[in-house]
Amino acid sequence: MFHQSKIDFTKWIFVIGIILFIAELLFFNGEALFFLMMMIFCVYIGRKRMPKKSGLLLFWIGIIGGVLSFFNMFTFRLLLFAVFIYFIFHYVQNKQVAAKKSPKIEEADPILSQEETFSKTPLFQNRLFGTQRTEEQIYKWNDVNIQTGIGDTVIDLNYTILPKGEAVIVIRKLIGNIEIIVPYELEVSVHHSGFIGSYSIFDYSEPNVWNETIRYESKNYHESAQKVKIITSITFGRIEVKRT
């Protein structure tokens, strides 16, 4: 029930945040609206001029300026305070419920007691800032499913042994680049969604992507006994899938 309430709260806070954000820009903070439009313009011009240094400079000025402008808005501080109060309230509530519960001793289920419990150390963690990459030595493979804020992610599959069947890589990123290196004999499926950025998937590339979804699948993907499915989304950044 707590999990469902968190989902409902997230939906409501997202809807209310969008409404308050638009209202503040249109009616109470014209300067922020003008500045934000300037930052969007910088991002657009920067993307057009890439890979020139002036293009990169304009692009990152627009990104950083837009993010800082959002953090400085009253709406952001109000929503941050609401989220803090919400989690404090549920923390206190759960402590009270836990204190009222008395422990129950039940006989172990002979079938369940024979099952082995285990955990696997993930290759990557959800991280707001920073670059993550696989080791440049032999490592044990675990499927990847992460969400990151700002930073790059590099996965080299040449240093691991993938299991039979389909290995899965799922990466959702706000700002940054994704680089995935695959062996020549491995079949690959790529499903990428990008808002602003670029992509290079083997022989296919596009230097300027604006709110696009790309789908690539190697020829023998469905018939192969060993393959990898890559699902990625980036708000601002680049994905590169290559063979070595």
Buried (B, 14 or more C-beta within 10 A) or exposed (E): EEEEEEEEBEEEBEEBBEEBBEEBBEEEBEEBBEBBEBBBEBBBBBBEBBEEEEBBEBBBBBBBBBBEBBEEBEBBEBBEEBBEEBEEEBEEEEEEEEEEEEEEEEEEEEEEEEEEEEEEEEBBEEBEEEEBEBEEEEEEBBBBBBBBEBBBBBBBBBBBEBEEEBBEBBBBBBBBBBBBBBBEEBBBBBBBBBBBBBBBBBEEEBEEBEEBEBEBBBEEBEEBEBBBBBBBBBBBBBBBBEEE
